[in-house]
Every structure is written in C-alpha cells, then in structure tokens.
Amino acid sequence: MERKAMKLFTSLVLLLLFSLQSYAAESPRDPYKFFFDETFGDFSEELERAREEGKKGVLLFFEMDECPFCHRMKNTVLNQPQVQDYFRENFLNFAVDIEGDVEITDFQGKQVAQKDFAAKDYKVRATPVMAFVDLEGNVVARYTGAASGPEEFLWLGEYVTGEHYKEEKFARYKRKKRNDP
C-alpha cells in the first residue's frame, strides 16, 4: 500500500511541476520589456537597424496615456509571449506618444515632436494606431483600434510579413483566416 501511495505522490508532483512549467512559459510578460524595442528616437537609424537585423520592417504603435483601448492592447495582446516573439522576430516595434513633446527624427531624417509626427505625418486622430513601415520607409499597412485578441494581431503581422497587403485589405484576409479550419 505504501508503494502505491508513493507512486501516486510522485505522479502528482510531476504533474504539478509540468503544469507550472507550461503556465510559466505562457505567462503574460511586460510589453515594454518584451514587445517594444528601445530607441534613441532616430527612426531613420532604426530603419537601417531593421535592415541589418533582417527584419521585415518597423511597427509604430501610436498611443496615449488615457487611452483605454491602448491599455487593453497592452494588457491582453502585446503581453502575450507568442505575440512578442513573433513581432520581435519580424519587426522593430516602437511606441509613439501622440501627445508627446519628445523630439524624434523621422524616417526621412527630419526632427519633429512625437505629437507632430503622429498628427501631421501619420494623421493619427484616435488611438491605438499601428503603422507598419517597410524597409524603404513606406507605410504598407495601418490598423486603427485594438485587435480583438492575440490571434487577430498575429494575423495582422502575418498579413504584413507575407505581403498580402499588395493583394487585399486586411478585413478580407482576416475573414479568410477565420473561415479556414
């Protein structure tokens, strides 16, 4: 009887350890550490860095502090390890404060405040806005609003990396992905 109890106890301990390990592997992580890349605010240099690192381009995440949809994106999508890993592999990812006075250098080498970069160059009026910039500095895709979840945001990344924007709008691409078994 004692042997059976020991086997059961060992099995339960192993099950618990594997459960904790898989939970830890998929636990949400801080998007500012694991999603967004650090920058000195020179996007022309960041574009060069993206080329050197073999990225597909740059993702600009336009946000503001009081935006509930931005917070939702960061707390439910950008904090997910599979999202962080995919986007870090394929893009340099930068947060841009649409109310920010911090001076940055845009993709053409011009100095501008973050708020002017957002409003004048990217016509951002509501947040969040995700702008995908190719390695030549051209916006190839833009998405306004919070993604419904990690899956949809990963589809958006695949839409850009697969260059599907050349053939169809994201809404159609997303509909196809939803309907695929």
C-alpha positions in Angstrom: 0.0 0.0 0.0 2.8 2.4 0.9 4.4 1.8 -2.6 1.1 2.8 -4.3 0.9 5.9 -2.2 4.5 6.9 -3.1 3.8 6.3 -6.8 0.7 8.4 -6.6 2.5 11.2 -4.8 5.4 11.2 -7.3 2.9 11.3 -10.2 1.1 14.2 -8.6 4.3 16.1 -8.0 5.5 15.6 -11.6 2.1 16.7 -12.9 2.2 19.8 -10.8 5.7 20.6 -12.0 4.8 20.2 -15.7 1.7 22.3 -15.2 3.6 25.1 -13.5 6.3 25.0 -16.2 3.7 25.3 -19.1 1.9 28.0 -17.2 5.2 29.9 -16.7 6.1 29.5 -20.4 2.9 31.2 -21.4 2.5 33.8 -18.6 1.9 37.3 -19.7 5.1 39.4 -19.9 5.6 43.2 -19.7 5.2 44.6 -23.2 7.7 47.4 -22.6 10.4 44.8 -21.9 9.4 42.0 -24.3 7.4 43.7 -27.2 8.7 47.2 -27.7 12.3 47.8 -28.7 14.4 50.6 -27.1 15.1 53.6 -29.3 17.0 56.8 -29.1 14.3 58.4 -31.2 16.0 58.3 -34.6 13.7 56.3 -36.9 16.0 56.7 -39.9 18.7 54.9 -37.9 16.1 52.3 -36.7 15.2 51.6 -40.3 18.8 50.9 -41.0 19.0 48.7 -37.9 15.9 46.8 -39.1 17.6 46.1 -42.5 20.8 44.9 -40.8 18.9 42.6 -38.5 16.9 41.1 -41.3 13.6 42.4 -40.2 10.6 42.9 -42.5 10.1 46.5 -41.3 9.1 48.7 -38.4 5.9 48.7 -36.4 4.9 52.1 -34.9 2.3 51.8 -32.1 0.7 55.2 -31.7 -0.8 55.5 -28.2 -1.6 58.0 -25.4 -1.7 57.6 -21.7 -5.5 58.0 -21.2 -6.4 55.6 -24.0 -8.4 52.6 -22.6 -8.0 50.7 -25.9 -4.2 51.1 -25.8 -4.2 49.7 -22.3 -6.4 46.8 -23.4 -4.0 46.0 -26.2 -1.0 46.1 -23.9 -2.8 44.0 -21.2 -4.4 41.4 -23.4 -2.4 41.2 -26.7 1.1 42.8 -26.5 1.8 41.0 -23.2 1.4 37.5 -24.8 4.7 35.6 -25.3 3.7 34.3 -28.8 2.8 37.8 -30.0 6.0 39.2 -28.5 8.2 36.5 -30.0 6.6 36.8 -33.5 6.8 40.6 -33.7 10.3 40.8 -32.2 11.5 38.3 -34.8 9.9 40.2 -37.8 9.8 43.9 -36.8 11.4 46.6 -34.7 8.5 47.7 -32.5 8.2 51.3 -31.2 5.6 53.1 -29.1 4.9 56.7 -30.1 3.0 59.0 -27.7 0.6 61.1 -29.8 0.7 63.8 -27.1 4.5 63.6 -26.6 6.7 66.7 -26.9 9.9 64.5 -27.1 11.8 65.3 -30.3 12.4 62.4 -32.7 14.0 62.0 -36.1 11.5 60.7 -38.7 12.3 58.2 -41.4 13.5 61.0 -43.7 15.9 62.4 -41.1 13.7 65.4 -40.1 13.5 66.4 -36.4 9.9 66.6 -35.1 8.0 66.3 -31.9 6.2 62.9 -31.4 2.8 64.6 -31.4 3.5 66.3 -34.7 5.0 63.1 -36.2 1.7 61.3 -35.2 -0.7 64.1 -36.2 0.9 65.5 -39.3 2.9 62.7 -40.8 0.6 59.8 -39.9 -2.8 61.6 -39.5 -3.4 59.8 -36.2 -6.6 61.1 -34.6 -7.6 58.2 -32.4 -5.6 55.5 -30.7 -4.3 52.9 -30.8 -3.0 53.0 -34.4 -0.5 50.5 -35.7 1.5 51.6 -38.7 3.8 49.1 -40.5 6.7 50.7 -42.3 8.7 48.7 -44.9 12.5 48.8 -45.1 12.2 51.7 -47.6 10.3 53.9 -45.1 6.9 53.5 -46.7 3.7 52.7 -44.7 2.5 49.4 -46.1 -0.3 48.7 -43.6 -2.2 50.6 -41.0 -4.7 49.3 -38.4 -6.8 51.6 -36.2 -8.2 50.3 -32.9 -7.5 47.5 -30.6 -7.2 44.0 -32.1 -9.8 41.6 -30.7 -7.1 39.3 -29.3 -3.7 37.8 -29.8 -4.8 35.7 -32.8 -6.1 38.7 -34.8 -2.9 40.6 -34.0 -0.8 37.7 -35.2 -2.8 37.6 -38.4 -2.1 41.3 -38.9 1.6 40.5 -38.5 1.4 37.6 -41.0 -0.6 39.9 -43.3 2.4 42.3 -43.4 5.2 39.7 -43.4 3.5 37.8 -46.2 3.0 41.0 -48.2 -0.8 40.2 -48.5 -1.4 44.0 -48.4 -0.4 44.0 -52.0 -3.4 41.9 -53.0 -6.2 42.6 -50.5 -7.4 44.6 -47.5 -6.8 43.2 -44.0 -10.5 42.7 -43.4 -10.7 40.2 -46.3 -7.5 38.5 -45.2 -8.9 38.2 -41.6 -12.2 36.8 -42.9 -10.3 34.1 -44.8 -8.2 33.2 -41.7 -11.4 32.9 -39.6 -13.0 30.7 -42.1 -10.0 28.4 -42.6 -10.4 25.2 -40.4 
